[in-house]
Each structure stands twice: as structure tokens, then as C-alpha cells.
Amino acid sequence: MNYDKLDAELIAELGEAPAGADEKPLSVFIHTTKAPGPEEESFLKDLGHEGDIAGRELFTASLLPHAIDKLSSQPWVRYLKLSRQRRPLDEK
């Protein structure tokens, strides 16, 4: 895993994640060095990404920890950041 490409919250979440069959997907922002081409799109789909990313350098995905490990080692990935659910400001 290339920790230089992960934000602190994602590193902490990965440290708390159970290994093996109990792995749960994490929602992450993926920022790439350029818009993914066909090879990168295929790689992302193999990791479980769904959705259209054509022409975009920033997008989200729900990925298992082992997929985040593989993705962080790709040279075309700039950084990965944990995505948190937004809630209304008046909710406590």
C-alpha cells in the first residue's frame, strides 16, 4: 500500500477494518493524474468500481480495503481520500 497517496482519515479507517471475509467497502474519493483511459477504466471495474468516469479526474467509489491497496500503487492515481456521509447542518 502506498500510504503517501492516502489521507490520514483513510489510513485510520483501514487500520480499524477487519481483514478477510468481514471486509466492508469504504467510500473514497479517487483523484487521478489525468482522466482514466480504457485500461484504467477496466482496472477500476475489476476492483469493483461502478459508474461512468469518462473525462473525469476526480470521482468516488466504494472499494474494499484490498482494492484500495491495489489502487494506491497505480502511477496514474494521485491520491485517495475517505469520503464521509454528509448530513444536514441542523442535525446533531
C-alpha positions, 0 to 999 in steps of 0.5 A: 500500500502506498500510504503517501497517496492516502489521507490520514482519515483513510489510513485510520479507517483501514487500520480499524477494518477487519481483514478477510471475509468481514471486509466492508467497502469504504467510500473514497474519493479517487483523484487521478493524474489525468482522466482514466483511459480504457485500461484504467477504466477496466482496472477500476471495474475489476476492483469493483468500481461502478459508474461512468468516469469518462473525462473525469479526474476526480470521482468516488467509489466504494472499494474494499480495503484490498482494492484500495491497496491495489489502487494506491500503487497505480502511477496514474492515481494521485491520491485517495481520500475517505469520503464521509456521509454528509448530513444536514447542518441542523442535525446533531 
